[in-house]
Amino acid sequence: MTDAVEILDLLGVGFGPANLALAIALRESADAADAGFKAHFVERQPQFAWHSTLLLPGAQLQVSPFKDLATMRDPTSSYSFVNYLHQQNRLSAFINMEANIPSRREWSAYLTWAARRMDDVVSYGEDVLAIEPLGAADVAQLRKSGAAVPAAQAGEGVRILRVTTQRRGESGTTVRLARNVTVGVGGIAQIPPALLPVYPASPWTEAARVIHSSTFLPSLAAIEPQLSATAQRRLGRASPASASHWPLRLAVVGSGQSAAETSLHLRRTFPSAHISLIFRASAIVPSDDSAFVNAAAFDPDRTDAFWRAGTQERADWIKEYKRTNYSVVRSDVLNALNQVLYDQQIEHEAPWPGADGPSEGTFVLRSNTQVDSSRLVGEGDEQQVELTLSSTKPDADSTSHTERFDLVTLGTGFARAPSCMKFLEPLAPHFPALDPEAERRRAELGFPGEDESLDSRRATLDAGGDAAEERLRERVRGISRDYRLVPYASPAFHSSGSASASGISSPGSSASSVTLEDSSSIAREVPGAFEPGVYVLGGNEQTHGLSDSLLSIVAWRAGELTESLLARKSAAARREAVSSGITADGQTPLAPTSNGQAGYFPQKAAPKSGGIVKPLLDRIDSALRI
């Protein structure tokens, strides 16, 4: 095991668009440069990649190219998509194209271009094993010996976080210390319970008969030799398959964009196969990308409105706007599906070799159909997946039937809740959002069965004002407006610390939007205060809106996070100046390592534009002097 040289202001877990946009915002921040802000990011993939497993031919981006890594935060940024096109000498050519949405391939190239410019602050090929809390005594012990120390327990004061990673293919580990972490690792494949018995334990490496869209292309490449061998053996000739003896039977489960795209790809890859698109709904629905709905669902100021709304109103909005992103398909892909279905009805032989003619295979939509159970049957190249299917129609016969398929592809979405991430388990006793015993702990702290009903919100507002209502939101939701998990040891659960709410707003937002917690002012008031910030990005649709997991707000959110992190650094610096555990500049005399280096953001930065960060820091500084 190795130990980190220093204490980082931020350790980012994952280096997809969310943390990449944050890294860019920090690099372009004059205030971050002036403060000597130190950040580093770790990523499990060996190099930057964005949805590489679904980089299918002809696939298009699903949002405006202006919703890139920087434009919504700073239109003059050199990390914008427009500047990327300019740097690649393709700007005029892009403008001249009829389509105004780039391909997914080009967007991936843009993100990779931006990520390469940030190579000095990211370590690739590292899996995060655990994020653990350390108390003041732990830090003191580290200063003296550099030895490993146990994590702080619930109820103890927590000063910093210890992040342990392991490079793939290596036995050693790297330990980094950080005052804040941002978790932006994307979603985890969501497998329907009925298909769990046949889903592989190692989907990235197994040649499996069931694959999820999250590993679609590599998993398909792994199983394709077996499928091709099976097709050749069953067909036994070069002539088209007969309707009673298809060489391959393939199934796709789902009715969203990924299910539709993988269906078309399978059709192109295995033209003689029989392909069933299985979904519970009565029809495949087009996505709503109209201007009014986009503004209502995805504009940055809607995050504030969503945050301030009550439980029922947020649930209604999510239900209403799901048609923008969930179980829906872009119109161009829908048209392609419909073309396939229509063309296979045309009875006309090809007049010449190479001419268009009838397809060998067939494609069918299996609407109002659900998978009840699954099992693997057969061995080797003849192994198949047996699905038990039934109707979802309320008045249908309850009788089910079984069908066998050579391959089942799942377009069933992703789970994004932080409680799904194993490396956060050591923090569970400290955060209700991670704690399986959260209801009991809330009751012990004096908040049993609390909710955000209108009556509850009114009573809280009348009793304690806006600050009290904000604490109610944080207690019930387990997260703050600026994307930090709310610990038990915080003002939200200790009313005596409610004065620590700063009420500072994000740029361009309405009042009382982003709550930036002044940790130093609460550290002596809340027993066992949890001082580090644990920011979760992409798993907050229920609290921050549908845009949280999408590209729509990554740039704007990066600006909000930058302000929050800088405010916390200012508070931490003053707190540490009077602490004997860590020196004021954050350095610790631990033994240096070869692979635990942190990335520094350069001191040189663009001239300050007079934003709200400096006044924000001044307000915190003044508060600390009181």
BELLINBEL-V637191 format. One record per pair of residues at least 12 apart in sequence whose ideal C-beta (glycine too) atoms are under 6 Angstrom apart, sorted by the first residue. I is the first residue (numbers start at 1). GAP is how many residues later the second one is. Records with the same first field share a line. If there is no record, write none. Layout:
I = GAP ; GAP
This chain:
1 = 172
2 = 172 ; 591 ; 594
3 = 143 ; 172 ; 587
4 = 171 ; 172 ; 173 ; 592
5 = 587
6 = 581 ; 592
7 = 153 ; 170 ; 579
8 = 30 ; 32 ; 170 ; 590
9 = 28 ; 29 ; 30 ; 170 ; 560
10 = 29 ; 170
11 = 29 ; 152 ; 165 ; 167 ; 170
12 = 29 ; 170
13 = 115 ; 170
14 = 170 ; 171
15 = 26 ; 28 ; 107
16 = 168 ; 170
17 = 537
18 = 166 ; 519 ; 520 ; 536
19 = 22 ; 163 ; 165
20 = 95
21 = 48 ; 533 ; 534 ; 537
22 = 536 ; 539
23 = 95 ; 98
24 = 45 ; 46 ; 55
25 = 533 ; 534 ; 537
26 = 13 ; 536 ; 575
27 = 574
29 = 533
30 = 575 ; 578
31 = 535 ; 582
32 = 569
33 = 570 ; 572
35 = 534
37 = 564
38 = 560 ; 562
40 = 81 ; 558 ; 559
41 = 80 ; 81
42 = 81 ; 84 ; 123
43 = 81
44 = 83
46 = 78 ; 79
47 = 77
48 = 64 ; 67
50 = 58 ; 61
53 = 162 ; 163 ; 164
54 = 162
56 = 205 ; 209
59 = 45
60 = 41 ; 43
61 = 40 ; 41 ; 43 ; 46
63 = 488 ; 489
65 = 16 ; 37
67 = 484 ; 485
68 = 12 ; 13
69 = 45 ; 486
70 = 485
72 = 483 ; 484
73 = 482 ; 483 ; 485 ; 486
79 = 35
81 = 29
84 = 26 ; 29
120 = 479
121 = 478
125 = 42 ; 43
126 = 39 ; 41
127 = 39
128 = 37 ; 295
129 = 35 ; 37
130 = 34 ; 293 ; 296
131 = 30 ; 32 ; 292
132 = 19 ; 30 ; 294
133 = 18 ; 19 ; 25
134 = 18 ; 26 ; 28
135 = 17 ; 21 ; 22 ; 23 ; 24
136 = 23 ; 445
139 = 20 ; 442 ; 443
140 = 441
143 = 445
146 = 444 ; 445
151 = 275
154 = 275 ; 276
155 = 373
156 = 372
157 = 371 ; 372
158 = 372
159 = 372
160 = 17 ; 19 ; 372
161 = 17 ; 20 ; 371
162 = 13 ; 15
163 = 13
174 = 421 ; 422
176 = 420
179 = 353 ; 393
180 = 352 ; 353
181 = 353
182 = 353
183 = 353
184 = 353 ; 354
187 = 227 ; 229
188 = 227 ; 232
189 = 23 ; 25
190 = 222 ; 223 ; 224 ; 225
192 = 220
194 = 177 ; 178 ; 179 ; 180
195 = 179
197 = 177
198 = 12 ; 176 ; 178 ; 187
203 = 12
207 = 15 ; 16
209 = 176 ; 198
210 = 198
211 = 198
212 = 198
213 = 45 ; 49 ; 198
216 = 46
226 = 155
229 = 152
230 = 151
231 = 16 ; 17
234 = 13
235 = 12
240 = 120
241 = 31 ; 119
246 = 28
247 = 25
248 = 22 ; 25 ; 158
249 = 25 ; 156 ; 157
250 = 16 ; 23 ; 25 ; 157
251 = 25 ; 27 ; 154 ; 157
252 = 25 ; 157
253 = 25 ; 157
254 = 157 ; 158
255 = 24 ; 26 ; 29 ; 72
256 = 71 ; 155
257 = 72
258 = 153
259 = 152
260 = 69 ; 73 ; 77
262 = 147 ; 149
263 = 14
264 = 72
267 = 96
271 = 89 ; 90
272 = 88 ; 89
273 = 88
274 = 87 ; 88
275 = 88
276 = 88 ; 90
277 = 88
278 = 88 ; 91
280 = 90 ; 112
282 = 85 ; 86
284 = 45
285 = 43
286 = 45 ; 48
287 = 41 ; 43
288 = 35 ; 36
297 = 24 ; 27 ; 249
298 = 249 ; 254
300 = 253 ; 256
301 = 208
302 = 243
303 = 241 ; 242
304 = 205 ; 206 ; 209
306 = 239
307 = 174
310 = 142
311 = 141
321 = 225
340 = 23
344 = 15 ; 18
368 = 23 ; 24 ; 25
369 = 20
370 = 20 ; 22
371 = 16
372 = 16 ; 18 ; 28
373 = 15
374 = 13
384 = 20 ; 22
385 = 20 ; 23
386 = 16 ; 18
387 = 16
388 = 12 ; 14
416 = 122 ; 123 ; 133
417 = 122
418 = 15 ; 118 ; 121
419 = 15
430 = 57 ; 100
431 = 54 ; 56
432 = 46
433 = 45 ; 52
445 = 48
447 = 28
450 = 26
452 = 24
460 = 12
466 = 46
467 = 31 ; 34
470 = 31 ; 45
471 = 21 ; 27
474 = 12 ; 18
475 = 17
477 = 66
479 = 64
480 = 35
481 = 32 ; 33 ; 34
482 = 32 ; 82
483 = 52
484 = 49 ; 51
485 = 49
487 = 43
489 = 37 ; 39 ; 40 ; 41
491 = 31
494 = 32
496 = 29
497 = 25 ; 28 ; 29
500 = 18 ; 21 ; 22
501 = 14
502 = 14 ; 16
504 = 12 ; 112
506 = 54
507 = 105
514 = 46
516 = 48 ; 51
518 = 53 ; 102
519 = 12 ; 52
520 = 51 ; 54 ; 55
533 = 35
563 = 50
566 = 47
567 = 49 ; 53
570 = 47 ; 50
571 = 49
574 = 50
